[in-house]
Structure formats: structure tokens, C-alpha cells
């Protein structure tokens, strides 16, 4: 038996005896050149090389809004870049911020219009069960462009960039105070010409309303643009 194999096998014997893989009564038979070679050979095989860049490049991206993802997301990963930098560059917010704002707005409105007549359900978050106002908005943004918004109309209001009424664009969010003067309680997605689409209240379905309608005009609280959308708009 070559010296190297004898050394390896001798080192392995105590562990094998302890684990029960090799019984003491089998020691003599095992301590032969062919047997030692059979035990040691698999353990001497080189381990496969670990490549962080390869693992990162094989990561699966979200399917929602995949046709809107920028080319930079699909570019080869630079192994020299810090992992945190790579991860940050692939967040949904970063991807949305680098998109053409016109394409984003078209995708949002197409998704929203496709959900018309879905019934209102308090706390509803998907078309199968129905939507409340914030659930409708959150679903549209998630499925149209891959952007995750907060869960409630009040938190969505706090997360956005304030937009003057004269500057509201398709895809911006419009907010209302329907339960008192000091609390944001309703949200919709602006379309154009003073119209917005929303899931209004119990007994109704996703529909289009006007900001100039008496009820909504009195309760209008302002418009906001999600930050990633605002970044995309600033880049044209």
C-alpha cells in the first residue's frame, strides 16, 4: 500500500470505529491495500469549486413586470463588487427607477383597467376575493411593475413624493379623507383628465370616478408619486 494511503486510512480508522461504520472485528480485513483504497479514494476526490458570481447570476428574478426590467439586471455579475452593492442594484425599487416612465405608466393603467368590476371587500388583496382601496392599488403596482407598496392608504400616502394637483400624471396616487378631516382613508390611481380608478366601498366594484365629482372633490387630500416612480420621472 502506498505510504500516503496508509496515513490517510490510519487517520480515518478511529472515526470509522466510533461511528459504527467499521466494526473492530472487521479491522484486520479492512486494513488491506484494496480495502483502504476503496475507503480513501472517495474522500480524496477534490471538492467542486464555489463561485459566488455564478450563484448570483443564477438567481431567479421576480416574474411580475419582467418585460420592464432593465438590461443591467441581466448583465453578468461582477464578482469583485461587494455583495450588498449587487443586491441593492437588483431591488424592485432600483429596477423601477431605471425604467422609462411612460412604459411604467402604461403598464400600471393597463393592469388597473383589467381589474374593473372586481367587487369591493374590506381587507381584500387579490381579484379572487375582491379588493379594498389600498389592496387594489398595491396589487396593481406589484403585478404591473414589481413595486411593493405599503399595506394601507395612510402608509401609502406617507411613502410617496407630494405632487401638485396641476402636475398629476397617469399612475400617480390620489388620496382622500372619507372618515374625518384628519385621516387618510382612501386611495386611487390617477388615469387622466381628472379621472381615477379605485375600489370605492362596500356594495361597489372597481370603477372610474372623477376628482371633480362633489363627493370626491370635498374629500380630496392630495396626490403622491411612489419614490421609485418619481426617480424614473426625473430621468425622463
VOKE-45011 format. One line per field, with one value per residue (C-alpha): residue in one letter; x, y, z. Coordinates in nm, 4 decimals. Example, Ala and Ser with C-alpha at 12.3 -4.5 7.8 and 13.67 -1.06 7.14 Angstrom:
BEGIN
residu: (A/S)
u: (1.2300/1.3670)
v: (-0.4500/-0.1060)
w: (0.7800/0.7140)
REM end
This chain:
BEGIN
residu: (X/X/X/X/X/X/X/X/X/X/X/X/X/X/X/X/X/X/X/X/X/X/X/X/X/X/X/X/X/X/X/X/X/X/X/X/X/X/X/X/X/X/X/X/X/X/X/X/X/X/X/X/X/X/X/X/X/X/X/X/X/X/X/X/X/X/X/X/X/X/X/X/X/X/X/X/X/X/X/X/X/X/X/X/X/X/X/X/X/X/X/X/X/X/X/X/X/X/X/X/X/X/X/X/X/X/X/X/X/X/X/X/X/X/X/X/X/X/X/X/X/X/X/X/X/X/X/X/X/X/X/X/X/X/X/X/X/X/X/X/X/X/X/X/X/X/X/X/X/X/X/X/X/X/X/X/X/X/X/X/X/X/X/X/X/X/X/X/X/X/X/X/X/X/X/X/X/X/X/X/X/X/X/X/X/X/X/X/X/X/X/X/X/X/X/X/X/X/X/X/X/X/X/X/X/X/X/X/X/X/X/X/X/X/X/X/X/X/X/X/X/X/X/X/X/X/X/X/X/X/X/X/X/X/X/X)
u: (0.0000/0.1453/0.2552/0.0077/-0.2945/-0.1746/-0.1507/-0.4987/-0.6575/-0.4851/-0.6276/-0.9769/-0.9925/-1.0720/-1.3560/-1.4966/-1.4809/-1.6502/-1.9325/-2.0000/-1.9191/-1.6195/-1.6524/-1.3493/-1.3798/-1.3502/-1.0365/-0.7902/-0.9817/-1.0209/-0.6522/-0.5561/-0.4414/-0.7547/-0.9914/-0.8018/-0.8028/-1.1800/-1.2364/-0.9888/-1.0500/-1.3894/-1.2565/-0.9591/-1.1724/-1.1393/-1.4405/-1.6228/-1.5127/-1.7522/-1.8178/-2.0240/-2.0544/-2.2031/-2.4564/-2.5645/-2.6026/-2.8272/-3.0674/-3.4292/-3.5749/-3.9426/-4.1706/-4.4006/-4.3288/-4.0378/-4.0769/-3.9981/-3.6754/-3.3701/-3.0897/-2.8492/-3.0305/-2.9489/-2.5863/-2.3135/-2.2414/-1.9038/-1.7570/-1.5345/-1.8344/-1.9472/-2.2472/-2.4505/-2.3977/-2.5123/-2.8229/-2.9139/-2.8854/-3.1417/-3.4139/-3.7561/-3.7248/-3.3926/-3.5288/-3.8386/-3.6306/-3.4271/-3.7280/-3.8858/-4.1624/-4.4043/-4.3761/-4.4342/-4.7481/-4.8872/-4.8280/-4.9972/-5.3070/-5.3384/-5.3296/-5.5728/-5.8241/-5.8103/-5.9463/-6.2607/-6.5760/-6.3884/-6.6036/-6.5071/-6.4141/-6.2745/-5.9160/-5.9256/-5.5882/-5.6472/-5.9036/-6.0195/-6.1593/-6.2047/-6.0226/-6.0387/-5.8885/-5.5300/-5.5336/-5.6304/-5.3526/-5.0939/-5.1920/-5.1695/-4.8238/-4.6915/-4.8184/-4.7693/-4.4187/-4.2984/-4.3083/-4.4258/-4.6244/-4.7254/-5.0455/-5.2759/-5.3820/-5.2367/-4.8963/-4.9004/-4.9600/-4.6587/-4.4326/-4.4859/-4.3481/-4.6025/-4.7373/-4.9314/-5.2777/-5.1831/-4.8883/-5.0666/-4.9719/-5.1159/-5.0114/-4.9850/-5.1844/-5.4723/-5.5789/-5.8938/-6.0238/-6.3509/-6.3655/-6.2947/-6.0749/-5.7532/-5.7065/-5.6191/-5.8653/-5.8962/-5.6661/-5.6974/-5.4769/-5.4945/-5.5761/-5.6069/-5.8468/-5.9293/-6.0331/-5.9030/-5.9675/-6.0291/-6.2163/-6.4623/-6.6719/-6.8896/-7.1542/-6.9494/-6.6731/-6.3502/-6.4617/-6.3577/-6.4554/-6.3794/-6.1859/-6.4416/-6.7321/-6.8816/-6.8175/-6.4551/-6.3751/-6.4689/-6.2581/-5.9508/-5.6343/-5.3611/-5.1588/-4.8407/-4.5962/-4.4149/-4.0473/-3.9218/-4.1696/-4.0520/-3.6905/-3.7907/-3.9802/-3.6777/-3.4744/-3.7358)
v: (0.0000/0.3430/0.5405/0.8260/0.5901/0.4164/0.7512/0.8591/0.5253/0.5184/0.8606/0.7511/0.4236/0.5748/0.7819/0.4851/0.2607/0.5211/0.5838/0.2120/0.2218/-0.0085/-0.2727/-0.3787/-0.7376/-0.6107/-0.4088/-0.6729/-0.7376/-0.3658/-0.2985/-0.4248/-0.2250/-0.2805/-0.2077/0.1015/0.2299/0.1816/0.3798/0.6556/0.7099/0.8875/1.1051/1.2150/1.3454/1.7263/1.9309/2.1354/2.4978/2.7509/3.0556/3.3404/3.5126/3.2022/3.1587/3.5207/3.5090/3.2018/3.3781/3.3904/3.7369/3.8140/3.7328/4.0275/4.3059/4.1058/4.2739/4.6049/4.5004/4.6991/4.5329/4.5988/4.3389/4.0642/4.1657/3.9304/3.9834/4.1326/3.9105/4.1964/4.4101/4.3867/4.1560/4.4366/4.6529/4.3750/4.3084/4.6772/4.7114/4.4335/4.5596/4.6258/4.9947/5.0208/4.8421/5.0641/5.3796/5.2987/5.2354/5.4642/5.6455/5.6281/5.2495/5.2263/5.4394/5.2390/4.9123/5.0432/5.1678/4.8510/4.6390/4.8646/4.8749/4.4976/4.4738/4.6804/4.5333/4.3316/4.3707/4.5642/4.3537/4.5062/4.3881/4.2319/4.1898/3.9920/3.9542/3.6120/3.7508/4.1187/4.4421/4.7266/5.0555/5.0044/4.6350/4.7253/4.9832/4.7526/4.4634/4.6788/4.8142/4.4729/4.2845/4.5563/4.6786/4.4672/4.7533/4.6725/4.9499/4.9683/4.7944/5.0852/5.4067/5.6112/5.4408/5.4705/5.8442/5.8770/5.6802/5.8917/6.2189/6.5042/6.6156/6.9343/6.8772/7.0504/6.8115/6.4805/6.2213/5.8797/5.6240/5.8737/5.8042/6.0258/6.0269/6.1175/6.1703/5.9813/5.9241/6.2645/6.5613/6.4377/6.0849/5.9472/5.6661/5.6160/5.5915/5.5503/5.5520/5.8582/5.7975/6.1332/6.4228/6.4355/6.0689/5.7975/5.4267/5.2773/5.0257/5.2612/5.0989/4.8072/4.7137/4.8572/4.7362/4.8741/5.1739/5.5052/5.8297/6.1989/6.4273/6.6954/6.4893/6.6663/6.3816/6.3266/6.6946/6.7742/6.4890/6.5168/6.5164/6.5342/6.3315/6.1342/5.9595/5.6487/5.7318/5.4848/5.6315/5.9813/5.8801/5.7317/6.0509/6.2652/6.0691/6.1188)
w: (0.0000/-0.0861/0.2160/0.1518/0.1540/0.4712/0.6508/0.5342/0.6276/0.9663/1.0410/0.9375/1.1355/1.4814/1.3396/1.1463/1.4525/1.6688/1.4212/1.3704/1.0004/1.0645/1.3384/1.5410/1.4161/1.0601/1.1223/1.0021/0.6838/0.6216/0.6728/0.3319/0.0335/-0.1784/0.1120/0.2194/-0.1358/-0.1566/0.1653/0.0938/-0.2773/-0.2475/0.0322/-0.1732/-0.4601/-0.4988/-0.3864/-0.6555/-0.6685/-0.5110/-0.7278/-0.5706/-0.9078/-1.0662/-0.7822/-0.8021/-1.1786/-1.1445/-0.9038/-1.0219/-1.0696/-0.9918/-1.2837/-1.2327/-1.4789/-1.6245/-1.9631/-1.7936/-1.6245/-1.7344/-1.9260/-1.6383/-1.4238/-1.6732/-1.7169/-1.5820/-1.2142/-1.1331/-0.8602/-0.7476/-0.6480/-0.2836/-0.2364/-0.0766/-0.3847/-0.6163/-0.4073/-0.3897/-0.7663/-0.8092/-0.5751/-0.7324/-0.6425/-0.8251/-1.1301/-1.1461/-1.1018/-1.4133/-1.6377/-1.8914/-1.7016/-1.9951/-2.0078/-1.6333/-1.6518/-1.9421/-1.7565/-1.4413/-1.6220/-1.8300/-1.5151/-1.3296/-1.6146/-1.6414/-1.2857/-1.3368/-1.1855/-0.9213/-0.6100/-0.3010/0.0027/0.3171/0.3576/0.0083/-0.1581/-0.4795/-0.7596/-0.6388/-0.3147/-0.4028/-0.3170/-0.0750/-0.1936/-0.0740/-0.1656/-0.5219/-0.5547/-0.4001/-0.6275/-0.9419/-0.8603/-0.7602/-1.0648/-1.3256/-1.2431/-0.9489/-0.6976/-0.3436/-0.1746/0.1935/0.3019/0.3915/0.2205/0.5089/0.4824/0.1023/0.1445/0.3738/0.1382/-0.1717/-0.3071/-0.2964/-0.6351/-0.7063/-0.8466/-1.1715/-1.2110/-1.1514/-1.4141/-1.5050/-1.2458/-0.9594/-0.6448/-0.5333/-0.1681/0.0200/0.3726/0.3765/0.7541/0.9029/0.8196/0.9760/0.8480/0.5056/0.4430/0.0663/-0.2373/-0.6124/-0.9235/-1.1450/-1.5125/-1.6917/-1.7390/-1.3694/-1.3610/-1.1305/-1.0859/-0.7422/-0.5310/-0.3599/-0.0886/0.0184/-0.2367/-0.5250/-0.7577/-0.9034/-1.1076/-1.2582/-1.0813/-1.1244/-0.8922/-0.9795/-0.8508/-0.5471/-0.3038/-0.4038/-0.4564/-0.0950/0.0405/-0.1821/0.0338/-0.2290/-0.4752/-0.4238/-0.6566/-0.5263/-0.4822/-0.7426/-0.9948/-0.9054/-0.9745/-1.3086/-1.3970/-1.3110/-1.5672/-1.8356)
REM end
